[in-house]
Amino acid sequence: MDVILGPLFQIILIVIDLYIWVVIIQAILSWLVAFNVINGYNRFVATVGEVLYRLTEPVLAPIRRRLPSMGGVDLSPVVLILGLIFLQLVIQQLMFKIL
């Protein structure tokens, strides 16, 4: 059983790490487009933005609905990243207890 659970926990932790990077990249890309640093109408930028939006929006939208309005500042990516780090720590504790 330990032979299966160890790698499974590691894969889950890697997926969470990758998703944290997706959230960070999506936030940075949205800032760059909002401040006209890069052209949002560029086909490559628009495609990457759309993919990142579709990956993050299902998780960020419920967080945005519950957070109070901060005057145009979107703190939902920060809340999501903190939640994912907390989840990683819980999984690591479970991994050490089980294994």
VEXROPA-219271 format. One record per atom (N, C-alpha, C, O, CB): residue in three letters; x, y, z. Coordinates in steps of 0.001 Angstrom, whole numbers, plus 524288, in hexadecimal, padded with zeros to 5 digits. Glycine has a CB too. Layout:
! residues N
AlaXYZ;...
This chain:
! residues 99
Met803317FB5480000;Met800008000080000;Met8035B804EA80000;Met80212808B87FD5A;Met7FC5F7FFFF804AE;Asp807B0804E0802F8;Asp80B2B8096080315;Asp80DB580A4F7FDCD;Asp80F0B80EBC7FC79;Asp80F55808A280739;Val80E5D806237FACC;Val810C9806987F5A7;Val80D5E809E07F209;Val80F6280C9E7EEA2;Val811BC801267F346;Ile80842809A07F2BC;Ile804A580C887EF6B;Ile803B7812037F190;Ile80383815C17EE8C;Ile7FF748099B7EEEE;Leu80325812907F6BC;Leu801BC817957F8FB;Leu8061481BA27F8A0;Leu804FF8203D7F7C7;Leu80033816DD7FE8F;Gly80AF581A027F942;Gly80F5181DBA7F8FA;Gly80F7C820A17F3D4;Gly80F58825707F3CC;Gly8147081AEF7F9CD;Pro80FC881DD57EF71;Pro80FD28208A7EA5F;Pro80AC3823887E946;Pro80AE2827A07E6C1;Pro810C281CA17E607;Leu8065A8218A7EB21;Leu80165824407EA57;Leu8016F829887ED16;Leu7FFDC82D777EACF;Leu7FCD3820E97EC55;Phe8033A829A57F1F7;Phe803AE82E967F4C6;Phe807728324B7F1FE;Phe8066A836FA7F1A5;Phe8058182DA07FA67;Gln80BC98303B7F004;Gln80F978337B7ED47;Gln80D3D835D77E854;Gln80E2783A6A7E72B;Gln81474830487EBEC;Ile80A3D832C97E56C;Ile807BB834C67E0AB;Ile803CA839047E208;Ile8037783CF97DF51;Ile805068304D7DDA5;Ile800CE8383F7E630;Ile7FD0283C347E7D8;Ile7FFCC841417E954;Ile7FDFF8457F7E7F5;Ile7F9B883A317EC7C;Leu80426840D97EC1B;Leu807218457E7ED9E;Leu80965848487E8D6;Leu8098284D167E8AF;Leu80B8A843FE7F163;Ile80B2C845587E4FD;Ile80D3D847B07E032;Ile808E984A767DD31;Ile809C184EBE7DB2C;Ile80FD0843807DCBB;Val8044F848187DCDE;Val7FFEA84A877DA23;Val7FE6084F9E7DCD8;Val7FD3A8537C7DA3A;Val7FB32846C17D9E6;Ile7FE5684FA87E208;Ile7FD13854727E4E9;Ile80133858A17E3D5;Ile7FFE085D2E7E308;Ile7FCB1853567EADC;Asp806368571A7E3CF;Asp80A6885AD17E288;Asp809A185D207DD1D;Asp80A1E861DC7DC6A;Asp80FC7858237E2DC;Leu80871859E37D950;Leu8079B85BC57D3F7;Leu802F285F777D3AC;Leu8031F863637D0E5;Leu806C9857297D03D;Tyr7FEC985E3A7D686;Tyr7FA298618A7D670;Tyr7FB4A866D87D8F5;Tyr7F93D86AD47D738;Tyr7F59D85ED57D93D;Ile7FE85866E87DD05;Ile8001386BDF7DF5B;Ile802E186F397DB49;Ile801E9873EB7DAEE;Ile8039F86AF57E430;Trp8065886CD67D838;Trp8091386FBD7D41F;Trp8054E871A17CFED;Trp805FA875EC7CDDE;Trp80D5386C5B7D1A8;Val8015F86E857CEA1;Val7FD728702E7CAC6;Val7FA91875057CCC5;Val7F9A6878B07C9CD;Val7F97E86BAF7C99F;Val7F929875087D1BC;Val7F671879887D406;Val7F9F687E5D7D3E8;Val7F82B8829E7D290;Val7F4B9878517D9B5;Ile7FEE787DBE7D54A;Ile8028F882287D53F;Ile80342884477CFB5;Ile80320889037CEE2;Ile807E4880807D785;Ile803FE880D37CBF6;Ile804C5882847C68C;Ile7FFDF885357C479;Ile80041889137C1A3;Ile8063687DD37C30C;Gln7FB4D883347C5DB;Gln7F66D885997C416;Gln7F5DE88B157C65E;Gln7F43E88EAE7C39F;Gln7F1B2882307C5A2;Ala7F73088BC07CB52;Ala7F6CB890E87CDC6;Ala7FA95894BE7CB36;Ala7F91F8992A7CA03;Ala7F7E4890877D3B1;Ile7FF67893127CA62;Ile8034A8967C7C7F1;Ile801B0897E07C260;Ile8022D89C637C0C9;Ile808B1893DC7C7F1;Leu7FFCC894167BF68;Leu7FE24895267BA0B;Leu7F995899007B9F5;Leu7F96889C797B6A3;Leu7FC988900B7B746;Ser7F5EE898667BD90;Ser7F18189C077BDAD;Ser7F3558A1907BEFC;Ser7F13B8A5577BCE1;Ser7ED6489A347C1AD;Trp7F7368A2167C26E;Trp7F9568A74A7C399;Trp7FC098A98F7BED2;Trp7FB538AE267BD92;Trp7FD308A7077C837;Leu7FF248A65D7BC25;Leu801F88A8437B791;Leu7FE3B8AA0B7B349;Leu7FF428ADED7B0A3;Leu805988A4057B579;Val7F9F58A7457B29A;Val7F6118A8D67AEB2;Val7F32F8ADBE7B08A;Val7F2348B1477AD6F;Val7F2208A4537ADA8;Ala7F1D48ADF97B590;Ala7EEEE8B2747B79D;Ala7F2128B77E7B744;Ala7EFD88BBA67B64F;Ala7ED5C8B1777BD40;Phe7F72A8B7347B804;Phe7FA798BBDB7B7CF;Phe7FCF18BCB77B272;Phe8008F8BFD67B1EA;Phe7FEB68BB757BBE1;Asn7FB068B9FF7AE84;Asn7FCCB8BA847A916;Asn802A98B9AA7A86C;Asn805208BC207A51B;Asn7FB5E8BFD97A70A;Val804DC8B6367AB8F;Val80A548B4C67AADE;Val80AC38B1017A64C;Val80E6C8B14F7A331;Val80C9B8B2507AFEE;Ile8070B8AD7E7A5E9;Ile806BE8AA0A7A164;Ile801608AAB479EE3;Ile7FDA08AC417A177;Ile807BB8A4367A2FA;Asn801128A989799EB;Asn7FC518AA49796EC;Asn7F8A28A5AB797D6;Asn7F9D68A13E79665;Asn7FD908AAEA7910B;Gly7F42E8A6BF79A37;Gly7F0528A2AA79B32;Gly7EDB18A0A97964E;Gly7EB2889C937966F;Gly7EC488A4A179ED9;Tyr7EE408A37C791EE;Tyr7EBE28A1CF78D07;Tyr7EF7589E4A789D0;Tyr7EDDB89C2A785CF;Tyr7EA5F8A682789D7;Asn7F44789DB178B93;Asn7F7DF89A127890F;Asn7F5A0894927899E;Asn7F3E58931678DDA;Asn7FD7E89A7278B7F;Arg7F5A48919378571;Arg7F32A88C6D78573;Arg7F595888CA78988;Arg7F2BE8861378C4F;Arg7F395889F47800B;Phe7FAC3888B4789EF;Phe7FD5C8854C78DBE;Phe7FC0D886E77934F;Phe7FAD48839979694;Phe803498856578CEF;Val7FC5088BFB79464;Val7FB1E88DED799A4;Val7F56B88CC779AFD;Val7F43A88B2979F5B;Val7FC3B893E179A09;Ala7F1F088D9B79746;Ala7EC6688C9879836;Ala7EB65886C979938;Ala7E8418856A79C98;Ala7E92388E777938F;Thr7EE088836A79655;Thr7ED5587DC679712;Thr7EF5C87C0579C5F;Thr7ECBE8791D79F2A;Thr7F01C87ABE792BC;Val7F40E87DCF79DBE;Val7F64187C6C7A2D6;Val7F2CA87E8C7A72E;Val7F1C287BD47AB03;Val7FBE487E8C7A366;Gly7F101883567A69D;Gly7ED8B885AF7AA81;Gly7E87B882AC7AB22;Gly7E69B881E47AF7E;Gly7EC5988B437A90A;Glu7E647880FD7A6C4;Glu7E16287E007A6F4;Glu7E224878BD7A99F;Glu7DEDF877207ACC1;Glu7DF3B87D2D7A170;Val7E66C8760C7A86A;Val7E784870FF7AAE3;Val7E83A871B47B0C2;Val7E60786EC37B3DD;Val7EC6F86E717A878;Leu7EB4C8759A7B241;Leu7EC2C876927B7D5;Leu7E719878227BA95;Leu7E61A876867BF00;Leu7F05287ADA7B894;Tyr7E3EE87B457B7EF;Tyr7DEEC87CDC7BA25;Tyr7DB688781C7BB11;Tyr7D8FD8779A7BF31;Tyr7DC31880CE7B685;Arg7DB2B874B47B73B;Arg7D7D68700C7B7C1;Arg7D9D586C4D7BBF9;Arg7D6C18697C7BE5D;Arg7D78286D2E7B286;Leu7DEEF86C457BCDF;Leu7E116868E67C0F7;Leu7E03B86B1B7C66E;Leu7DF9D868257CA2B;Leu7E6DE868127C00E;Thr7E031870467C6E9;Thr7DFF38729B7CC1F;Thr7DA8D874AA7CDA3;Thr7D939874B17D242;Thr7E3CE876F67CC74;Glu7D782876577C9F3;Glu7D292878E37CB38;Glu7CEB2875747CE3E;Glu7CC0B8777B7D1B3;Glu7D01087AB47C64E;Pro7CE3C870597CD1C;Pro7CA8D86D397D039;Pro7CBD886D207D610;Pro7C85C86C567D948;Pro7CA70867AF7CE2D;Val7D0B986DE97D771;Val7D23A86DF17DCF8;Val7D22D873847DF1E;Val7D0CE874577E3A6;Val7D7B186B7A7DDB2;Leu7D3A58774F7DBEA;Leu7D3F387CB47DDC7;Leu7CE9787F4F7DE44;Leu7CDDE8829A7E1B2;Leu7D75A87FDF7DA23;Ala7CAE487DF57DB00;Ala7C5C48808A7DB07;Ala7C2F6880007E047;Ala7C0FD883EA7E242;Ala7C25787E497D6B6;Pro7C2B187B507E2A5;Pro7C01D87AFE7E7C4;Pro7C2F887E167EC04;Pro7C080880297EF95;Pro7BFAD875537E96E;Ile7C81687E617EBA2;Ile7CB12881717EF76;Ile7C9D3887377EECB;Ile7C92388A007F2A6;Ile7D10B880797EEDC;Arg7C9858890D7E9E6;Arg7C83B88E8B7E8E1;Arg7C2E088FF77EAF8;Arg7C221894407ED05;Arg7C87888FAD7E30E;Arg7BF2388C6B7EA7A;Arg7B9DD88D837EC5E;Arg7B9BB88E237F246;Arg7B68B8911D7F44D;Arg7B6278892F7EAB8;Arg7BD1E88B667F50E;Arg7BD1B88B937FAC2;Arg7C08588FEB7FD08;Arg7BFA88919880174;Arg7BEE28866B7FCDD;Leu7C45A891BD7FA16;Leu7C7BC895EC7FBFA;Leu7C4F589B297FB8F;Leu7C21689C1F7F7D2;Leu7CCE6896097F8E6;Pro7C5D289E8E7FF6B;Pro7C3888A3CD7FEFB;Pro7C6558A6F37FABA;Pro7CAC78A5C77F951;Pro7C3D88A6B78044C;Ser7C3BA8AAD97F8C5;Ser7C5FA8AE2E7F4B7;Ser7CA918B13F7F6F1;Ser7CA2D8B3A07FB1A;Ser7C1D18B1EF7F275;Met7CEE08B1277F41E;Met7D39B8B3CE7F5E5;Met7D4FC8B85D7F250;Met7D9928B9B97F1CF;Met7D82D8AFF47F62D;Gly7D12B8BAB27EFDF;Gly7D22A8BF3F7EC99;Gly7D5178BE097E79C;Gly7D8928C0FA7E614;Gly7D5208C32E7EF9A;Gly7D3C08B9CB7E512;Gly7D6408B86E7E023;Gly7DAF18B4E27E0A1;Gly7DD1B8B3387DCAC;Gly7D7D98BD357DD6F;Val7DC918B3AF7E559;Val7E0FB8B0297E62F;Val7DED48AAA77E6FC;Val7DB978A9BE7EA6B;Val7E4618B1EF7EAFC;Asp7E0A38A7117E3D5;Asp7DEC98A1A77E41C;Asp7E29C89E6B7E76A;Asp7E6F589D3D7E5BB;Asp7DE3389F407DE80;Leu7E0E989D097EC15;Leu7E431899F17EF92;Leu7E30E8941D7EF46;Leu7E551891107F239;Leu7E37F89BC87F517;Ser7DF97892897EBC5;Ser7DE3288D047EB7A;Ser7E2CE8897B7EA11;Ser7E3158852A7EC2B;Ser7D9E788C4A7E78A;Pro7E67688B097E6A1;Pro7EAF7887A07E5B3;Pro7EE52886C67EA9D;Pro7F061882827EB76;Pro7EE55889EA7E160;Val7EED788AD77EDCF;Val7F1E088A577F2A8;Val7EF2D8868A7F658;Val7F1B68832F7F8AE;Val7F29588FBA7F557;Val7EA04887127F6DF;Val7E7108838E7FA49;Val7E77287DF47F84F;Val7E81787A537FB65;Val7E149885427FA9F;Leu7E70D87D3E7F32C;Leu7E771877FD7F0E8;Leu7ECD6875A67F1DA;Leu7ED44871177F352;Leu7E647878277EB05;Ile7F0ED878B57F107;Ile7F634876B07F1CD;Ile7F713875407F786;Ile7F967871337F8A7;Ile7FA4A87ABA7F005;Leu7F53E878807FB21;Leu7F5C08772B800AF;Leu7F2BD87232801FD;Leu7F49486EF98050C;Leu7F3CE87BB18041B;Gly7EE1A8718F7FFAD;Gly7EB1886CC780084;Gly7EDD0867FC7FE56;Gly7EDB2863D1800BA;Gly7E5C186D4B7FE14;Leu7F0448688E7F9CE;Leu7F3148642A7F773;Leu7F7F3862C87FA9D;Leu7F93E85E2E7FB25;Leu7F49A865757F1CC;Ile7FAA5866AE7FCB5;Ile7FF28865948000A;Ile7FD67862C580504;Ile7FFFE85F22806CC;Ile8021786AB18016A;Phe7F903864778073F;Phe7F6E0861CD80BD6;Phe7F59385C2080A7C;Phe7F6B78589580D87;Phe7F1F1864AD80DE1;Leu7F33185B43805ED;Leu7F1E7855F38043E;Leu7F6D2852AA80398;Leu7F6E084E148050C;Leu7EED4856127FF1B;Gln7FAEE854F280172;Gln7FFE285224800EC;Gln801FC8507C80642;Gln803CD84C15806EB;Gln803EB8558C7FE16;Leu801BA853FF80A02;Leu803B1852C080F3D;Leu8008184E68811C0;Leu802AC84B008145D;Leu8039D8579D812B7;Val7FB6B84E80810FC;Val7F81184A4F8131B;Val7F96F8451D8108E;Val7F9DA841248133A;Val7F22F84B948123D;Ile7FA228451E80B75;Ile7FB7884049808B3;Ile800CA83E4A80A79;Ile8017E8399480B24;Ile7FB7484129802BD;Gln8048B841CC80B3D;Gln809B18402280D17;Gln8095D83DC08128E;Gln80BFE839E2813AD;Gln80D7E844C480D1B;Gln8062A84005815EC;Gln8057F83DC681B2A;Gln802FD8386381ADB;Gln80494834CA81D9F;Gln802278416681E9D;Leu7FF1A837D881785;Leu7FCA7832AB816C7;Leu8009A82EC2814AA;Leu800BE82A3E81651;Leu7F7EC8330D81305;Met803CF8308C810FD;Met807AD82D2080E9D;Met80B8A82B2C812C6;Met80CE782690812D9;Met80A998300280A2B;Phe80D4682EAA81633;Phe8110982D1281A31;Phe80E9D8298581E49;Phe811428261E8206D;Phe81356831D381CD0;Lys8099782A4A81F63;Lys806F7826F88233B;Lys805E28219182110;Lys8067181DA9823CF;Lys801E38297A82501;Ile804518215A81C13;Ile802EC81C5D819BC;Ile807CE8194081858;Ile80810814888193E;Ile7FF8981D35814E0;Leu80BA581BED81629;Leu8105C8194181470;Leu8141A81949818EA;Leu8186E8173F81874;Leu812CA81BD680F86;
